[in-house]
């Protein structure tokens, strides 16, 4: 048999669309990087000056932005909130996921609890924002403790669905064998 090679023609409309898409992403990124390294005296109103590379690359803008925004304090708060939220979510959601995953087939209570908690994924976050801000301010938890509590609660539906779905697929016989060997639930 004779093999024939077919050369595909380029799809010009798609190629042009992809080039325009790349420009809409990369041009603002280029501008942000170039402007970040320019001195304030190099900022001009003409197009050629705005697009040009800086004459001297400077990191002073970054240092000034870190001072003005209190970067290190904000970073510390973010790390504290993130670490506390992840630790609490792993502990609380895995325990709830285990209880619901193992018992939802046997009990209507656990089945209802699962459906009730997972239905929280269908409520848009934007709808909850205004009442939530007011309520946390009234309760006096408009601080990092309140943010941690809210994150743990908002991540619960997805985490519970993942944990209980995973645990449902692990055979109960595996736990029974572990109990025979001396392990506990």
C-alpha positions as CSV (number, residue, x, y, z in Angstrom):
1,X,0.0,0.0,0.0
2,X,1.1,3.4,-0.8
3,X,1.0,6.0,2.0
4,X,0.0,9.5,1.0
5,X,0.9,12.4,3.2
6,X,-1.7,15.0,3.6
7,X,-0.6,18.5,4.5
8,X,-3.3,20.3,6.3
9,X,-4.0,23.9,5.5
10,X,-3.8,26.3,8.4
11,X,-7.1,27.5,9.8
12,X,-6.5,31.2,9.4
13,X,-9.6,32.5,11.3
14,X,-8.8,30.3,14.4
15,X,-5.1,31.3,14.1
16,X,-5.9,35.0,14.0
17,X,-8.4,34.6,16.9
18,X,-5.7,32.9,19.0
19,X,-3.1,35.6,18.2
20,X,-5.6,38.3,19.3
21,X,-6.3,36.3,22.4
22,X,-2.6,36.0,23.2
23,X,-2.2,39.8,22.7
24,X,-5.1,40.5,25.1
25,X,-3.3,38.4,27.8
26,X,0.4,39.2,27.2
27,X,0.2,42.9,26.4
28,X,-1.2,43.9,29.8
29,X,1.2,41.6,31.5
30,X,4.1,43.1,29.6
31,X,2.9,46.6,30.6
32,X,2.6,45.7,34.2
33,X,6.1,44.3,34.4
34,X,7.7,47.2,32.5
35,X,5.9,49.9,34.5
36,X,6.8,48.1,37.8
37,X,10.5,48.4,37.1
38,X,10.5,52.0,35.8
39,X,11.4,55.0,37.9
40,X,8.5,57.5,38.4
41,X,10.5,60.0,36.2
42,X,10.4,57.6,33.3
43,X,6.6,57.5,33.2
44,X,5.4,59.4,30.2
45,X,2.1,60.0,28.5
46,X,3.2,59.1,25.0
47,X,2.9,55.5,23.6
48,X,6.6,55.1,22.8
49,X,7.6,56.0,26.3
50,X,5.1,53.8,27.9
51,X,6.1,50.8,25.8
52,X,9.8,51.3,26.1
53,X,12.0,49.3,28.5
54,X,13.2,51.2,31.6
55,X,16.6,52.9,31.2
56,X,17.6,51.5,34.6
57,X,15.8,48.5,36.1
58,X,14.8,49.5,39.7
59,X,13.2,47.6,42.6
60,X,12.4,50.7,44.6
61,X,8.8,50.6,43.5
62,X,8.4,47.2,45.1
63,X,10.0,48.4,48.4
64,X,7.7,51.4,48.4
65,X,4.6,49.3,47.7
66,X,5.6,46.9,50.6
67,X,5.9,49.8,53.0
68,X,2.7,51.5,51.9
69,X,0.6,48.4,52.1
70,X,2.1,46.9,55.3
71,X,2.9,43.8,53.3
72,X,4.5,41.7,56.0
73,X,1.6,42.2,58.4
74,X,-0.8,41.3,55.7
75,X,1.2,38.2,54.7
76,X,1.3,37.1,58.4
77,X,-2.5,37.5,58.7
78,X,-2.9,35.5,55.5
79,X,-0.7,32.7,56.6
80,X,-2.4,32.6,60.0
81,X,-5.8,32.4,58.5
82,X,-4.8,29.9,55.9
83,X,-3.0,27.5,58.2
84,X,-5.8,27.6,60.9
85,X,-8.5,27.1,58.3
86,X,-6.8,24.2,56.7
87,X,-6.1,22.4,60.0
88,X,-9.6,22.9,61.3
89,X,-11.2,21.9,58.0
90,X,-9.1,18.7,57.8
91,X,-10.1,17.8,61.4
92,X,-13.8,18.7,61.4
93,X,-14.6,17.8,57.8
94,X,-12.9,14.5,57.8
95,X,-14.7,13.5,61.0
96,X,-18.0,14.5,59.6
97,X,-17.3,12.9,56.3
98,X,-16.4,9.6,58.0
99,X,-19.6,9.6,60.1
100,X,-21.8,10.5,57.2
101,X,-20.0,8.3,54.6
102,X,-20.2,5.2,56.8
103,X,-23.8,5.7,58.0
104,X,-25.8,7.4,55.2
105,X,-26.7,4.1,53.6
106,X,-28.1,2.8,56.9
107,X,-29.7,5.9,58.4
108,X,-32.1,8.5,57.0
109,X,-30.7,11.0,59.4
110,X,-27.2,10.8,58.0
111,X,-28.5,10.7,54.4
112,X,-30.6,13.9,55.1
113,X,-27.6,15.5,56.8
114,X,-25.4,14.8,53.8
115,X,-28.0,16.2,51.4
116,X,-28.6,19.3,53.6
117,X,-24.9,20.1,54.0
118,X,-24.0,19.5,50.3
119,X,-26.9,21.6,49.2
120,X,-24.9,24.6,50.6
121,X,-22.8,24.4,47.4
122,X,-25.7,25.6,45.4
123,X,-26.1,28.9,47.2
124,X,-24.1,31.6,45.5
125,X,-21.5,33.3,47.7
126,X,-22.5,36.8,46.5
127,X,-26.0,36.3,48.0
128,X,-24.7,35.5,51.4
129,X,-22.1,38.3,51.5
130,X,-24.1,41.3,52.7
131,X,-26.1,39.6,55.5
132,X,-22.9,37.7,56.6
133,X,-20.9,40.9,56.9
134,X,-23.6,42.5,59.0
135,X,-24.1,39.5,61.2
136,X,-20.4,39.0,61.9
137,X,-20.1,42.7,62.8
138,X,-23.0,42.4,65.2
139,X,-21.6,39.2,66.8
140,X,-18.2,40.9,67.3
141,X,-16.3,38.4,65.1
142,X,-15.4,40.8,62.3
143,X,-11.7,39.8,62.7
144,X,-9.5,36.9,61.7
145,X,-11.3,34.5,64.0
146,X,-14.5,35.2,62.2
147,X,-12.8,34.8,58.8
148,X,-11.5,31.4,59.9
149,X,-14.9,30.3,61.0
150,X,-16.5,31.4,57.8
151,X,-13.9,29.7,55.6
152,X,-14.3,26.4,57.6
153,X,-18.1,26.7,57.1
154,X,-18.0,27.6,53.5
155,X,-15.6,24.8,52.5
156,X,-17.7,22.2,54.4
157,X,-20.1,21.2,51.6
158,X,-17.4,20.4,49.1
159,X,-15.0,18.8,51.6
160,X,-17.8,16.7,53.0
161,X,-18.9,15.5,49.6
162,X,-15.3,14.5,48.8
163,X,-14.5,12.8,52.1
164,X,-17.8,10.9,52.3
165,X,-17.6,9.9,48.6
166,X,-14.1,8.6,49.2
167,X,-15.0,6.7,52.3
168,X,-18.1,5.2,50.7
169,X,-15.7,3.4,48.2
170,X,-13.5,1.9,50.9
171,X,-14.9,-1.5,51.9
172,X,-16.1,-1.9,55.5
173,X,-14.3,-5.3,55.5
174,X,-11.0,-3.4,55.5
175,X,-11.9,-1.6,58.7
176,X,-13.0,-4.9,60.2
177,X,-9.7,-6.5,59.3
178,X,-7.9,-3.5,60.9
179,X,-10.0,-4.0,64.1
180,X,-9.0,-7.7,64.2
181,X,-5.3,-6.6,64.0
182,X,-5.8,-4.2,67.0
183,X,-6.5,-0.9,65.3
184,X,-9.5,1.2,66.2
185,X,-11.9,3.2,64.0
